[in-house]
Amino acid sequence: MIDEREPDFRIGIGTDIHRLVEERKLMLCGVYVPYPAGLAGHSDGDVGLHAVIDALLGASGMGDIGTLFPDTDDRWKGVDSKELLLIVKERLEEKKWEVINVDLIIHAEEPRLNSVKGQMKRAVAGLLGIDFTAVNVKAKTNEGFGDVGSGQAIAATATALLRKKRRRTL
């Protein structure tokens, strides 16, 4: 018999967008991407990891990235977003959630990301401790529309599927 107080699976969605600015390194999914500009933000501005974090927090019912890591708290100023994801992973484990898969879209007119998508996929999988095949990273342009399309910003959208680890009772 299975304990049925909570659903076994939950899906979460996360999104993030940051403006491109000079004199910052471009970090996407914990991977440095050579480009003349990086993403503005209180942390390192990694929209890929921020979207994944929000998807995980949403699926687990534990709020959102702005609540957990507010930009009014200097502890998170300039922080590497990999650290934030590891904190969320730890909280998921405490609540007995396991990550089944993550699907991520990076919306960017420039730079072209085909050459680094595999690195980003490996980085996310490694940080979450899941199989490489359980993470998917896609790159899309905005065809010239909006801040992303004009090259002023990069955005990301992620979904995550979690499964509750249960004790079976007889």
Rosetta constraint file for C-alpha pairs under 8 A:
AtomPair CA 1 CA 168 HARMONIC 6.20 0.50
AtomPair CA 1 CA 169 HARMONIC 5.36 0.50
AtomPair CA 1 CA 170 HARMONIC 5.53 0.50
AtomPair CA 2 CA 166 HARMONIC 7.52 0.50
AtomPair CA 2 CA 167 HARMONIC 7.43 0.50
AtomPair CA 2 CA 168 HARMONIC 5.29 0.50
AtomPair CA 2 CA 169 HARMONIC 6.16 0.50
AtomPair CA 3 CA 166 HARMONIC 7.14 0.50
AtomPair CA 3 CA 167 HARMONIC 7.40 0.50
AtomPair CA 3 CA 168 HARMONIC 6.89 0.50
AtomPair CA 3 CA 169 HARMONIC 7.21 0.50
AtomPair CA 4 CA 8 HARMONIC 7.95 0.50
AtomPair CA 7 CA 164 HARMONIC 7.45 0.50
AtomPair CA 8 CA 163 HARMONIC 5.40 0.50
AtomPair CA 8 CA 164 HARMONIC 5.03 0.50
AtomPair CA 8 CA 165 HARMONIC 7.82 0.50
AtomPair CA 9 CA 161 HARMONIC 6.89 0.50
AtomPair CA 9 CA 162 HARMONIC 5.51 0.50
AtomPair CA 9 CA 163 HARMONIC 4.45 0.50
AtomPair CA 9 CA 164 HARMONIC 6.33 0.50
AtomPair CA 10 CA 59 HARMONIC 5.23 0.50
AtomPair CA 10 CA 60 HARMONIC 7.00 0.50
AtomPair CA 10 CA 161 HARMONIC 5.77 0.50
AtomPair CA 10 CA 162 HARMONIC 5.26 0.50
AtomPair CA 10 CA 163 HARMONIC 6.57 0.50
AtomPair CA 11 CA 55 HARMONIC 7.74 0.50
AtomPair CA 11 CA 58 HARMONIC 7.65 0.50
AtomPair CA 11 CA 59 HARMONIC 4.84 0.50
AtomPair CA 11 CA 159 HARMONIC 6.92 0.50
AtomPair CA 11 CA 160 HARMONIC 5.61 0.50
AtomPair CA 11 CA 161 HARMONIC 4.62 0.50
AtomPair CA 11 CA 162 HARMONIC 6.42 0.50
AtomPair CA 12 CA 54 HARMONIC 7.64 0.50
AtomPair CA 12 CA 55 HARMONIC 4.39 0.50
AtomPair CA 12 CA 56 HARMONIC 5.96 0.50
AtomPair CA 12 CA 57 HARMONIC 7.27 0.50
AtomPair CA 12 CA 58 HARMONIC 4.76 0.50
AtomPair CA 12 CA 59 HARMONIC 3.88 0.50
AtomPair CA 12 CA 60 HARMONIC 7.61 0.50
AtomPair CA 12 CA 159 HARMONIC 5.47 0.50
AtomPair CA 12 CA 160 HARMONIC 5.23 0.50
AtomPair CA 12 CA 161 HARMONIC 6.63 0.50
AtomPair CA 13 CA 51 HARMONIC 7.78 0.50
AtomPair CA 13 CA 54 HARMONIC 6.76 0.50
AtomPair CA 13 CA 55 HARMONIC 4.19 0.50
AtomPair CA 13 CA 56 HARMONIC 7.64 0.50
AtomPair CA 13 CA 58 HARMONIC 6.47 0.50
AtomPair CA 13 CA 59 HARMONIC 7.37 0.50
AtomPair CA 13 CA 157 HARMONIC 7.33 0.50
AtomPair CA 13 CA 158 HARMONIC 5.64 0.50
AtomPair CA 13 CA 159 HARMONIC 4.48 0.50
AtomPair CA 13 CA 160 HARMONIC 6.62 0.50
AtomPair CA 14 CA 50 HARMONIC 7.67 0.50
AtomPair CA 14 CA 51 HARMONIC 4.43 0.50
AtomPair CA 14 CA 52 HARMONIC 6.06 0.50
AtomPair CA 14 CA 53 HARMONIC 7.11 0.50
AtomPair CA 14 CA 54 HARMONIC 4.46 0.50
AtomPair CA 14 CA 55 HARMONIC 4.09 0.50
AtomPair CA 14 CA 56 HARMONIC 7.77 0.50
AtomPair CA 14 CA 58 HARMONIC 7.40 0.50
AtomPair CA 14 CA 157 HARMONIC 5.63 0.50
AtomPair CA 14 CA 158 HARMONIC 5.02 0.50
AtomPair CA 14 CA 159 HARMONIC 6.31 0.50
AtomPair CA 15 CA 47 HARMONIC 7.83 0.50
AtomPair CA 15 CA 50 HARMONIC 7.35 0.50
AtomPair CA 15 CA 51 HARMONIC 4.48 0.50
AtomPair CA 15 CA 52 HARMONIC 7.83 0.50
AtomPair CA 15 CA 54 HARMONIC 6.96 0.50
AtomPair CA 15 CA 55 HARMONIC 7.72 0.50
AtomPair CA 15 CA 155 HARMONIC 7.37 0.50
AtomPair CA 15 CA 156 HARMONIC 5.49 0.50
AtomPair CA 15 CA 157 HARMONIC 4.32 0.50
AtomPair CA 15 CA 158 HARMONIC 6.27 0.50
AtomPair CA 16 CA 47 HARMONIC 5.36 0.50
AtomPair CA 16 CA 48 HARMONIC 7.62 0.50
AtomPair CA 16 CA 50 HARMONIC 6.33 0.50
AtomPair CA 16 CA 51 HARMONIC 5.41 0.50
AtomPair CA 16 CA 155 HARMONIC 5.52 0.50
AtomPair CA 16 CA 156 HARMONIC 5.38 0.50
AtomPair CA 16 CA 157 HARMONIC 6.71 0.50
AtomPair CA 17 CA 47 HARMONIC 6.02 0.50
AtomPair CA 17 CA 153 HARMONIC 6.80 0.50
AtomPair CA 17 CA 154 HARMONIC 5.74 0.50
AtomPair CA 17 CA 155 HARMONIC 4.02 0.50
AtomPair CA 17 CA 156 HARMONIC 6.43 0.50
AtomPair CA 18 CA 39 HARMONIC 5.73 0.50
AtomPair CA 18 CA 40 HARMONIC 5.91 0.50
AtomPair CA 18 CA 41 HARMONIC 6.80 0.50
AtomPair CA 18 CA 45 HARMONIC 6.61 0.50
AtomPair CA 18 CA 47 HARMONIC 6.84 0.50
AtomPair CA 18 CA 153 HARMONIC 5.52 0.50
AtomPair CA 18 CA 154 HARMONIC 5.83 0.50
AtomPair CA 18 CA 155 HARMONIC 6.49 0.50
AtomPair CA 19 CA 39 HARMONIC 5.64 0.50
AtomPair CA 19 CA 40 HARMONIC 5.62 0.50
AtomPair CA 19 CA 152 HARMONIC 5.70 0.50
AtomPair CA 19 CA 153 HARMONIC 4.06 0.50
AtomPair CA 19 CA 154 HARMONIC 6.53 0.50
AtomPair CA 20 CA 37 HARMONIC 5.87 0.50
AtomPair CA 20 CA 38 HARMONIC 5.33 0.50
AtomPair CA 20 CA 39 HARMONIC 4.61 0.50
AtomPair CA 20 CA 40 HARMONIC 6.12 0.50
AtomPair CA 20 CA 151 HARMONIC 7.74 0.50
AtomPair CA 20 CA 152 HARMONIC 5.48 0.50
AtomPair CA 20 CA 153 HARMONIC 5.03 0.50
AtomPair CA 20 CA 154 HARMONIC 7.02 0.50
AtomPair CA 21 CA 37 HARMONIC 5.25 0.50
AtomPair CA 21 CA 38 HARMONIC 5.48 0.50
AtomPair CA 21 CA 39 HARMONIC 5.91 0.50
AtomPair CA 21 CA 40 HARMONIC 6.00 0.50
AtomPair CA 22 CA 36 HARMONIC 6.66 0.50
AtomPair CA 22 CA 37 HARMONIC 4.47 0.50
AtomPair CA 22 CA 38 HARMONIC 6.27 0.50
AtomPair CA 23 CA 36 HARMONIC 7.77 0.50
AtomPair CA 23 CA 37 HARMONIC 6.31 0.50
AtomPair CA 23 CA 38 HARMONIC 6.98 0.50
AtomPair CA 24 CA 37 HARMONIC 5.87 0.50
AtomPair CA 24 CA 38 HARMONIC 4.41 0.50
AtomPair CA 24 CA 39 HARMONIC 6.63 0.50
AtomPair CA 24 CA 40 HARMONIC 7.54 0.50
AtomPair CA 25 CA 32 HARMONIC 7.05 0.50
AtomPair CA 25 CA 33 HARMONIC 7.69 0.50
AtomPair CA 25 CA 34 HARMONIC 7.71 0.50
AtomPair CA 25 CA 35 HARMONIC 7.60 0.50
AtomPair CA 25 CA 36 HARMONIC 7.92 0.50
AtomPair CA 25 CA 37 HARMONIC 6.45 0.50
AtomPair CA 25 CA 38 HARMONIC 4.59 0.50
AtomPair CA 25 CA 39 HARMONIC 7.36 0.50
AtomPair CA 26 CA 32 HARMONIC 5.88 0.50
AtomPair CA 26 CA 33 HARMONIC 5.44 0.50
AtomPair CA 26 CA 34 HARMONIC 6.81 0.50
AtomPair CA 26 CA 35 HARMONIC 6.51 0.50
AtomPair CA 26 CA 37 HARMONIC 6.31 0.50
AtomPair CA 26 CA 38 HARMONIC 3.85 0.50
AtomPair CA 26 CA 39 HARMONIC 6.00 0.50
AtomPair CA 26 CA 46 HARMONIC 7.71 0.50
AtomPair CA 27 CA 31 HARMONIC 5.40 0.50
AtomPair CA 27 CA 32 HARMONIC 4.69 0.50
AtomPair CA 27 CA 33 HARMONIC 5.99 0.50
AtomPair CA 27 CA 38 HARMONIC 7.04 0.50
AtomPair CA 27 CA 39 HARMONIC 7.53 0.50
AtomPair CA 27 CA 44 HARMONIC 7.12 0.50
AtomPair CA 27 CA 45 HARMONIC 7.30 0.50
AtomPair CA 27 CA 46 HARMONIC 5.32 0.50
AtomPair CA 28 CA 32 HARMONIC 6.59 0.50
AtomPair CA 28 CA 33 HARMONIC 6.93 0.50
AtomPair CA 28 CA 46 HARMONIC 5.15 0.50
AtomPair CA 28 CA 47 HARMONIC 6.52 0.50
AtomPair CA 28 CA 48 HARMONIC 5.40 0.50
AtomPair CA 28 CA 49 HARMONIC 7.07 0.50
AtomPair CA 28 CA 120 HARMONIC 7.10 0.50
AtomPair CA 29 CA 46 HARMONIC 6.47 0.50
AtomPair CA 29 CA 47 HARMONIC 7.54 0.50
AtomPair CA 29 CA 48 HARMONIC 4.85 0.50
AtomPair CA 29 CA 49 HARMONIC 4.98 0.50
AtomPair CA 29 CA 120 HARMONIC 5.26 0.50
AtomPair CA 29 CA 121 HARMONIC 7.76 0.50
AtomPair CA 29 CA 123 HARMONIC 6.63 0.50
AtomPair CA 29 CA 124 HARMONIC 6.31 0.50
AtomPair CA 30 CA 46 HARMONIC 7.12 0.50
AtomPair CA 30 CA 49 HARMONIC 7.00 0.50
AtomPair CA 30 CA 80 HARMONIC 7.92 0.50
AtomPair CA 30 CA 81 HARMONIC 6.96 0.50
AtomPair CA 30 CA 82 HARMONIC 5.98 0.50
AtomPair CA 30 CA 120 HARMONIC 6.97 0.50
AtomPair CA 30 CA 123 HARMONIC 6.41 0.50
AtomPair CA 30 CA 124 HARMONIC 7.52 0.50
AtomPair CA 31 CA 119 HARMONIC 6.99 0.50
AtomPair CA 31 CA 120 HARMONIC 6.04 0.50
AtomPair CA 31 CA 123 HARMONIC 7.17 0.50
AtomPair CA 33 CA 116 HARMONIC 7.55 0.50
AtomPair CA 35 CA 111 HARMONIC 6.81 0.50
AtomPair CA 38 CA 45 HARMONIC 7.97 0.50
AtomPair CA 39 CA 44 HARMONIC 7.11 0.50
AtomPair CA 39 CA 45 HARMONIC 5.06 0.50
AtomPair CA 39 CA 46 HARMONIC 6.99 0.50
AtomPair CA 39 CA 153 HARMONIC 7.64 0.50
AtomPair CA 39 CA 154 HARMONIC 7.66 0.50
AtomPair CA 40 CA 44 HARMONIC 7.32 0.50
AtomPair CA 40 CA 45 HARMONIC 5.58 0.50
AtomPair CA 41 CA 45 HARMONIC 4.57 0.50
AtomPair CA 41 CA 78 HARMONIC 7.90 0.50
AtomPair CA 42 CA 71 HARMONIC 5.75 0.50
AtomPair CA 42 CA 76 HARMONIC 6.97 0.50
AtomPair CA 42 CA 77 HARMONIC 5.08 0.50
AtomPair CA 42 CA 78 HARMONIC 5.90 0.50
AtomPair CA 42 CA 79 HARMONIC 7.92 0.50
AtomPair CA 43 CA 76 HARMONIC 5.93 0.50
AtomPair CA 43 CA 77 HARMONIC 5.07 0.50
AtomPair CA 43 CA 78 HARMONIC 4.03 0.50
AtomPair CA 43 CA 79 HARMONIC 4.72 0.50
AtomPair CA 43 CA 80 HARMONIC 6.52 0.50
AtomPair CA 43 CA 81 HARMONIC 6.79 0.50
AtomPair CA 44 CA 78 HARMONIC 5.26 0.50
AtomPair CA 44 CA 79 HARMONIC 5.92 0.50
AtomPair CA 44 CA 80 HARMONIC 5.63 0.50
AtomPair CA 44 CA 81 HARMONIC 6.35 0.50
AtomPair CA 45 CA 50 HARMONIC 7.92 0.50
AtomPair CA 45 CA 81 HARMONIC 7.62 0.50
AtomPair CA 46 CA 50 HARMONIC 6.15 0.50
AtomPair CA 46 CA 81 HARMONIC 6.33 0.50
AtomPair CA 47 CA 51 HARMONIC 5.98 0.50
AtomPair CA 47 CA 154 HARMONIC 7.32 0.50
AtomPair CA 47 CA 155 HARMONIC 6.08 0.50
AtomPair CA 47 CA 156 HARMONIC 5.67 0.50
AtomPair CA 48 CA 52 HARMONIC 6.39 0.50
AtomPair CA 48 CA 104 HARMONIC 7.34 0.50
AtomPair CA 48 CA 105 HARMONIC 7.90 0.50
AtomPair CA 48 CA 106 HARMONIC 6.61 0.50
AtomPair CA 48 CA 155 HARMONIC 7.71 0.50
AtomPair CA 48 CA 156 HARMONIC 5.49 0.50
AtomPair CA 48 CA 157 HARMONIC 7.56 0.50
AtomPair CA 48 CA 158 HARMONIC 7.88 0.50
AtomPair CA 49 CA 53 HARMONIC 6.00 0.50
AtomPair CA 49 CA 81 HARMONIC 6.45 0.50
AtomPair CA 49 CA 82 HARMONIC 7.26 0.50
AtomPair CA 49 CA 85 HARMONIC 7.02 0.50
AtomPair CA 49 CA 124 HARMONIC 7.79 0.50
AtomPair CA 50 CA 54 HARMONIC 6.21 0.50
AtomPair CA 50 CA 65 HARMONIC 7.16 0.50
AtomPair CA 50 CA 81 HARMONIC 7.25 0.50
AtomPair CA 51 CA 55 HARMONIC 6.17 0.50
AtomPair CA 51 CA 104 HARMONIC 7.91 0.50
AtomPair CA 51 CA 156 HARMONIC 5.97 0.50
AtomPair CA 51 CA 157 HARMONIC 5.64 0.50
AtomPair CA 51 CA 158 HARMONIC 5.39 0.50
AtomPair CA 52 CA 56 HARMONIC 6.19 0.50
AtomPair CA 52 CA 102 HARMONIC 7.38 0.50
AtomPair CA 52 CA 104 HARMONIC 7.33 0.50
AtomPair CA 52 CA 157 HARMONIC 7.75 0.50
AtomPair CA 52 CA 158 HARMONIC 5.42 0.50
AtomPair CA 52 CA 159 HARMONIC 7.05 0.50
AtomPair CA 52 CA 160 HARMONIC 7.28 0.50
AtomPair CA 53 CA 57 HARMONIC 6.08 0.50
AtomPair CA 53 CA 64 HARMONIC 7.80 0.50
AtomPair CA 53 CA 65 HARMONIC 6.63 0.50
AtomPair CA 53 CA 84 HARMONIC 7.86 0.50
AtomPair CA 53 CA 85 HARMONIC 6.02 0.50
AtomPair CA 53 CA 88 HARMONIC 6.97 0.50
AtomPair CA 54 CA 58 HARMONIC 5.86 0.50
AtomPair CA 54 CA 63 HARMONIC 7.97 0.50
AtomPair CA 54 CA 64 HARMONIC 5.36 0.50
AtomPair CA 54 CA 65 HARMONIC 5.70 0.50
AtomPair CA 55 CA 59 HARMONIC 6.11 0.50
AtomPair CA 55 CA 158 HARMONIC 6.04 0.50
AtomPair CA 55 CA 159 HARMONIC 5.42 0.50
AtomPair CA 55 CA 160 HARMONIC 5.51 0.50
AtomPair CA 56 CA 60 HARMONIC 6.20 0.50
AtomPair CA 56 CA 88 HARMONIC 7.79 0.50
AtomPair CA 56 CA 159 HARMONIC 7.88 0.50
AtomPair CA 56 CA 160 HARMONIC 5.88 0.50
AtomPair CA 56 CA 161 HARMONIC 7.82 0.50
AtomPair CA 56 CA 162 HARMONIC 7.68 0.50
AtomPair CA 57 CA 61 HARMONIC 5.95 0.50
AtomPair CA 57 CA 62 HARMONIC 4.97 0.50
AtomPair CA 57 CA 63 HARMONIC 5.64 0.50
AtomPair CA 57 CA 64 HARMONIC 5.72 0.50
AtomPair CA 57 CA 65 HARMONIC 7.54 0.50
AtomPair CA 57 CA 88 HARMONIC 7.46 0.50
AtomPair CA 58 CA 62 HARMONIC 6.33 0.50
AtomPair CA 58 CA 63 HARMONIC 6.10 0.50
AtomPair CA 58 CA 64 HARMONIC 6.60 0.50
AtomPair CA 59 CA 160 HARMONIC 6.96 0.50
AtomPair CA 59 CA 161 HARMONIC 7.03 0.50
AtomPair CA 59 CA 162 HARMONIC 6.67 0.50
AtomPair CA 60 CA 92 HARMONIC 7.26 0.50
AtomPair CA 60 CA 97 HARMONIC 7.31 0.50
AtomPair CA 60 CA 162 HARMONIC 7.38 0.50
AtomPair CA 63 CA 67 HARMONIC 6.62 0.50
AtomPair CA 63 CA 68 HARMONIC 7.30 0.50
AtomPair CA 64 CA 68 HARMONIC 6.33 0.50
AtomPair CA 65 CA 69 HARMONIC 5.65 0.50
AtomPair CA 65 CA 70 HARMONIC 7.40 0.50
AtomPair CA 66 CA 70 HARMONIC 4.73 0.50
AtomPair CA 66 CA 71 HARMONIC 7.04 0.50
AtomPair CA 69 CA 73 HARMONIC 7.29 0.50
AtomPair CA 69 CA 76 HARMONIC 6.58 0.50
AtomPair CA 69 CA 84 HARMONIC 7.95 0.50
AtomPair CA 70 CA 76 HARMONIC 7.56 0.50
AtomPair CA 71 CA 76 HARMONIC 6.92 0.50
AtomPair CA 71 CA 77 HARMONIC 7.24 0.50
AtomPair CA 73 CA 77 HARMONIC 7.30 0.50
AtomPair CA 75 CA 79 HARMONIC 7.73 0.50
AtomPair CA 79 CA 83 HARMONIC 7.28 0.50
AtomPair CA 79 CA 84 HARMONIC 7.93 0.50
AtomPair CA 80 CA 84 HARMONIC 7.24 0.50
AtomPair CA 81 CA 85 HARMONIC 6.34 0.50
AtomPair CA 82 CA 86 HARMONIC 6.25 0.50
AtomPair CA 82 CA 127 HARMONIC 7.33 0.50
AtomPair CA 83 CA 87 HARMONIC 6.34 0.50
AtomPair CA 84 CA 88 HARMONIC 6.37 0.50
AtomPair CA 85 CA 89 HARMONIC 6.09 0.50
AtomPair CA 85 CA 127 HARMONIC 7.37 0.50
AtomPair CA 85 CA 128 HARMONIC 7.90 0.50
AtomPair CA 86 CA 90 HARMONIC 6.19 0.50
AtomPair CA 86 CA 127 HARMONIC 6.68 0.50
AtomPair CA 86 CA 128 HARMONIC 7.41 0.50
AtomPair CA 87 CA 91 HARMONIC 6.36 0.50
AtomPair CA 88 CA 92 HARMONIC 6.15 0.50
AtomPair CA 89 CA 93 HARMONIC 6.28 0.50
AtomPair CA 89 CA 128 HARMONIC 6.52 0.50
AtomPair CA 90 CA 94 HARMONIC 6.28 0.50
AtomPair CA 91 CA 95 HARMONIC 6.32 0.50
AtomPair CA 92 CA 96 HARMONIC 6.19 0.50
AtomPair CA 92 CA 97 HARMONIC 5.09 0.50
AtomPair CA 92 CA 98 HARMONIC 6.96 0.50
AtomPair CA 93 CA 97 HARMONIC 5.54 0.50
AtomPair CA 93 CA 98 HARMONIC 6.74 0.50
AtomPair CA 96 CA 164 HARMONIC 5.89 0.50
AtomPair CA 96 CA 165 HARMONIC 5.29 0.50
AtomPair CA 96 CA 166 HARMONIC 7.74 0.50
AtomPair CA 97 CA 162 HARMONIC 6.13 0.50
AtomPair CA 97 CA 163 HARMONIC 5.68 0.50
AtomPair CA 97 CA 164 HARMONIC 4.69 0.50
AtomPair CA 97 CA 165 HARMONIC 5.93 0.50
AtomPair CA 98 CA 162 HARMONIC 5.49 0.50
AtomPair CA 98 CA 163 HARMONIC 5.34 0.50
AtomPair CA 98 CA 164 HARMONIC 6.37 0.50
AtomPair CA 98 CA 165 HARMONIC 6.81 0.50
AtomPair CA 99 CA 128 HARMONIC 7.48 0.50
AtomPair CA 99 CA 130 HARMONIC 7.26 0.50
AtomPair CA 99 CA 160 HARMONIC 7.31 0.50
AtomPair CA 99 CA 161 HARMONIC 6.17 0.50
AtomPair CA 99 CA 162 HARMONIC 4.64 0.50
AtomPair CA 99 CA 163 HARMONIC 6.55 0.50
AtomPair CA 100 CA 130 HARMONIC 7.64 0.50
AtomPair CA 100 CA 134 HARMONIC 6.73 0.50
AtomPair CA 100 CA 160 HARMONIC 7.51 0.50
AtomPair CA 100 CA 161 HARMONIC 5.39 0.50
AtomPair CA 100 CA 162 HARMONIC 5.41 0.50
AtomPair CA 100 CA 163 HARMONIC 6.61 0.50
AtomPair CA 101 CA 130 HARMONIC 7.94 0.50
AtomPair CA 101 CA 134 HARMONIC 4.61 0.50
AtomPair CA 101 CA 135 HARMONIC 5.70 0.50
AtomPair CA 101 CA 160 HARMONIC 5.73 0.50
AtomPair CA 101 CA 161 HARMONIC 5.43 0.50
AtomPair CA 101 CA 162 HARMONIC 7.43 0.50
AtomPair CA 102 CA 134 HARMONIC 6.42 0.50
AtomPair CA 102 CA 135 HARMONIC 4.86 0.50
AtomPair CA 102 CA 136 HARMONIC 6.38 0.50
AtomPair CA 102 CA 158 HARMONIC 6.93 0.50
AtomPair CA 102 CA 159 HARMONIC 5.72 0.50
AtomPair CA 102 CA 160 HARMONIC 4.48 0.50
AtomPair CA 102 CA 161 HARMONIC 6.64 0.50
AtomPair CA 103 CA 135 HARMONIC 5.86 0.50
AtomPair CA 103 CA 136 HARMONIC 4.77 0.50
AtomPair CA 103 CA 137 HARMONIC 6.21 0.50
AtomPair CA 103 CA 158 HARMONIC 5.53 0.50
AtomPair CA 103 CA 159 HARMONIC 5.28 0.50
AtomPair CA 103 CA 160 HARMONIC 6.50 0.50
AtomPair CA 104 CA 135 HARMONIC 7.84 0.50
AtomPair CA 104 CA 136 HARMONIC 6.03 0.50
AtomPair CA 104 CA 137 HARMONIC 4.84 0.50
AtomPair CA 104 CA 138 HARMONIC 6.15 0.50
AtomPair CA 104 CA 156 HARMONIC 7.05 0.50
AtomPair CA 104 CA 157 HARMONIC 5.78 0.50
AtomPair CA 104 CA 158 HARMONIC 4.28 0.50
AtomPair CA 104 CA 159 HARMONIC 6.56 0.50
AtomPair CA 105 CA 137 HARMONIC 5.86 0.50
AtomPair CA 105 CA 138 HARMONIC 4.67 0.50
AtomPair CA 105 CA 139 HARMONIC 5.63 0.50
AtomPair CA 105 CA 140 HARMONIC 6.95 0.50
AtomPair CA 105 CA 156 HARMONIC 5.48 0.50
AtomPair CA 105 CA 157 HARMONIC 5.23 0.50
AtomPair CA 105 CA 158 HARMONIC 6.29 0.50
AtomPair CA 106 CA 137 HARMONIC 7.47 0.50
AtomPair CA 106 CA 138 HARMONIC 6.18 0.50
AtomPair CA 106 CA 139 HARMONIC 4.80 0.50
AtomPair CA 106 CA 140 HARMONIC 6.20 0.50
AtomPair CA 106 CA 154 HARMONIC 7.32 0.50
AtomPair CA 106 CA 155 HARMONIC 5.98 0.50
AtomPair CA 106 CA 156 HARMONIC 4.45 0.50
AtomPair CA 106 CA 157 HARMONIC 6.72 0.50
AtomPair CA 107 CA 139 HARMONIC 5.99 0.50
AtomPair CA 107 CA 140 HARMONIC 4.88 0.50
AtomPair CA 107 CA 141 HARMONIC 5.51 0.50
AtomPair CA 107 CA 142 HARMONIC 6.73 0.50
AtomPair CA 107 CA 148 HARMONIC 6.93 0.50
AtomPair CA 107 CA 154 HARMONIC 5.79 0.50
AtomPair CA 107 CA 155 HARMONIC 4.99 0.50
AtomPair CA 107 CA 156 HARMONIC 5.68 0.50
AtomPair CA 108 CA 112 HARMONIC 7.55 0.50
AtomPair CA 108 CA 139 HARMONIC 7.15 0.50
AtomPair CA 108 CA 140 HARMONIC 6.23 0.50
AtomPair CA 108 CA 141 HARMONIC 5.09 0.50
AtomPair CA 108 CA 142 HARMONIC 6.90 0.50
AtomPair CA 108 CA 148 HARMONIC 5.85 0.50
AtomPair CA 108 CA 149 HARMONIC 7.07 0.50
AtomPair CA 108 CA 151 HARMONIC 7.23 0.50
AtomPair CA 108 CA 153 HARMONIC 7.27 0.50
AtomPair CA 108 CA 154 HARMONIC 5.00 0.50
AtomPair CA 108 CA 155 HARMONIC 6.73 0.50
AtomPair CA 109 CA 140 HARMONIC 7.58 0.50
AtomPair CA 109 CA 141 HARMONIC 4.72 0.50
AtomPair CA 109 CA 142 HARMONIC 6.31 0.50
AtomPair CA 109 CA 143 HARMONIC 7.37 0.50
AtomPair CA 109 CA 144 HARMONIC 7.36 0.50
AtomPair CA 109 CA 148 HARMONIC 6.25 0.50
AtomPair CA 109 CA 149 HARMONIC 5.42 0.50
AtomPair CA 109 CA 150 HARMONIC 7.18 0.50
AtomPair CA 109 CA 151 HARMONIC 5.64 0.50
AtomPair CA 109 CA 154 HARMONIC 7.80 0.50
AtomPair CA 110 CA 141 HARMONIC 7.93 0.50
AtomPair CA 110 CA 151 HARMONIC 6.33 0.50
AtomPair CA 112 CA 139 HARMONIC 7.96 0.50
AtomPair CA 113 CA 117 HARMONIC 6.06 0.50
AtomPair CA 113 CA 139 HARMONIC 6.33 0.50
AtomPair CA 114 CA 139 HARMONIC 7.18 0.50
AtomPair CA 116 CA 120 HARMONIC 6.25 0.50
AtomPair CA 117 CA 121 HARMONIC 6.10 0.50
AtomPair CA 117 CA 137 HARMONIC 6.08 0.50
AtomPair CA 117 CA 138 HARMONIC 7.16 0.50
AtomPair CA 117 CA 139 HARMONIC 7.76 0.50
AtomPair CA 118 CA 122 HARMONIC 6.18 0.50
AtomPair CA 118 CA 137 HARMONIC 7.77 0.50
AtomPair CA 119 CA 123 HARMONIC 6.07 0.50
AtomPair CA 120 CA 124 HARMONIC 6.24 0.50
AtomPair CA 120 CA 137 HARMONIC 7.18 0.50
AtomPair CA 121 CA 125 HARMONIC 6.16 0.50
AtomPair CA 121 CA 132 HARMONIC 6.77 0.50
AtomPair CA 121 CA 135 HARMONIC 5.90 0.50
AtomPair CA 121 CA 136 HARMONIC 6.25 0.50
AtomPair CA 121 CA 137 HARMONIC 5.91 0.50
AtomPair CA 122 CA 126 HARMONIC 5.91 0.50
AtomPair CA 122 CA 132 HARMONIC 5.88 0.50
AtomPair CA 122 CA 135 HARMONIC 8.00 0.50
AtomPair CA 123 CA 127 HARMONIC 6.12 0.50
AtomPair CA 124 CA 128 HARMONIC 6.19 0.50
AtomPair CA 124 CA 135 HARMONIC 7.20 0.50
AtomPair CA 125 CA 129 HARMONIC 5.82 0.50
AtomPair CA 125 CA 130 HARMONIC 5.08 0.50
AtomPair CA 125 CA 131 HARMONIC 6.03 0.50
AtomPair CA 125 CA 132 HARMONIC 5.35 0.50
AtomPair CA 125 CA 134 HARMONIC 7.31 0.50
AtomPair CA 125 CA 135 HARMONIC 6.15 0.50
AtomPair CA 126 CA 130 HARMONIC 6.49 0.50
AtomPair CA 126 CA 131 HARMONIC 7.83 0.50
AtomPair CA 126 CA 132 HARMONIC 7.67 0.50
AtomPair CA 130 CA 134 HARMONIC 6.65 0.50
AtomPair CA 131 CA 135 HARMONIC 7.46 0.50
AtomPair CA 141 CA 148 HARMONIC 7.76 0.50
AtomPair CA 141 CA 149 HARMONIC 6.69 0.50
AtomPair CA 142 CA 146 HARMONIC 7.50 0.50
AtomPair CA 142 CA 148 HARMONIC 6.25 0.50
AtomPair CA 142 CA 149 HARMONIC 4.62 0.50
AtomPair CA 143 CA 149 HARMONIC 5.75 0.50
AtomPair CA 144 CA 148 HARMONIC 7.52 0.50
AtomPair CA 144 CA 149 HARMONIC 3.77 0.50
AtomPair CA 144 CA 150 HARMONIC 5.47 0.50
AtomPair CA 145 CA 149 HARMONIC 4.37 0.50
AtomPair CA 145 CA 150 HARMONIC 6.46 0.50
AtomPair CA 146 CA 150 HARMONIC 6.14 0.50
AtomPair CA 147 CA 151 HARMONIC 6.35 0.50
AtomPair CA 147 CA 152 HARMONIC 5.12 0.50
AtomPair CA 147 CA 153 HARMONIC 5.52 0.50
AtomPair CA 148 CA 152 HARMONIC 5.73 0.50
AtomPair CA 148 CA 153 HARMONIC 4.61 0.50
AtomPair CA 148 CA 154 HARMONIC 5.48 0.50
AtomPair CA 148 CA 155 HARMONIC 7.00 0.50
AtomPair CA 149 CA 153 HARMONIC 7.94 0.50
